[in-house]
Amino acid sequence: MRRPNRRSVLGGGVAAVLAAAGLTACAQDQEKKAGRAPAGTRETAAPSREQAGLFMPAETREHVRTFMSWPPLDSAWEDMAGDVQRDIAGIARALAEFEPVVMLSAPKEAKAARRACGSGVEVIAVPTDDLWMRDSGPTFVQGPEGLAGIDLHFNGWGGKQEHEHDAKVARTVLEYAGAPRVDAPLVGEGGSLEVDGHGTLLVTESSLVNSNRNPYLSRDEIETSLKQLVGADKVIWFKGVKGQDITDYHVDSLARFAENGVVLLSRAWAGDGPDVWTRAYDQARGVLENATDARGRKFEIIDLPEPDPARLGRRGEDFLGSYANYYIANDAVLIPRFGDRKADQQAAAVIGDLYPNREILQLEIHTVAEGGGGIHCATQQQPQTAESSSS
């Protein structure tokens, strides 16, 4: 599971994020005492589902393209920046065999990114801080007049890192895609949302009902907004884990929907006995065993066992060994290969059985995983609209 952070927690923290938004902690306290929520929280009302008709398609819907982000050499990766760039280039090259890929890159590194990713990847010069497009980019939805994108106000996972440039990535991507921006009434990240395309949403409480993102919103208020934003009829909450990784345990490393009411659940390595990660897995499984989806179906739960750390060589405490953090592309599924041959083969077999009409590609992403992320964290799909989609 994810251990404490994605490389390093940069200086500044929550105060820096508030300052970048034009608020100080003191000003925020004054707003609260006056009975008002700060900008970007409760006062921004999400449109009702009836008015907006927003709906988030499943990742299996045909994609127009995938967006990614190039990690700069002067980023938080420090001496590992060259290695993580190779991982990202490998993902982009593999994806480009199946669908268009657009890579955002800091202007001074755009030429190097083009050289590394190859001619099959379009590189656009845009200031970026890191590679986590799933979280900094927009979450695309079907709107009443076609494609739209939700801006979840990325704030460095609750102020744990400064992301001055990445905070603007959602707007940049939406301008490129020609899609209107939906201003979310809450703070979150794309990795905190998992939908089945039939009205069911999975989330972890730890990554949303958290004072570092939504201090003035209750779980019920957040749920109401989420339903309106992604067109969900039912939200299934897992407890998750706060404060042990930089994302506060995103759902896309824990549970993923496959077709026909099937949920793949990342089973934490239990060789060293119970810990916060095995308890989070147990809690999530218990929730799913006693829940139904938006259509009233009981879930079929399939475990994806994580690799044995002893078989992975030297891996840092942040290493994310979750096969559930895979990415569904057009006609392919990209999954990680960690180095535990038995676990790698089992994951490929399980996922291959669930996606029989897609090619299964296993990629080595050791440095990305060292930073606490995976292939899904590094990608964001732009789906076809319902009118043009054949899926």
Secondary structure, DSSP 4 states (H G I P E B T S, - for coil): ---S-SS---TTHHHHHHHHTT--HHHHHHHHHTT-PPTTSTTSPPPPHHHH--B---TTSPEEEEEEEPPPTTSTTGGGHHHHHHHHHHHHHHHHTTS-EEEEE-GGGHHHHHHHH-TTEEEEE---S-S-HHHHS-EEEEETTEEEEEE----HHHHTS--TTGGGHHHHHHHHHT-PEEE-SS---GGG-EE-SSSEEEEEGGGTSSTTT-TT--HHHHHHHHHHHHT-SEEEEE---SSSSTTS--GGGTEEEETTTEEEEEE---TT---HHHHHHHHHHHHHHT-B-TTSPBPEEEEEEPPPGGGS-S--TT----TT--EEETTEEEEEE-S-HHHHHHHHHHHHHH-TTSEEEEEE-HHHHHTT--TTTT-EEEEPPTTT---
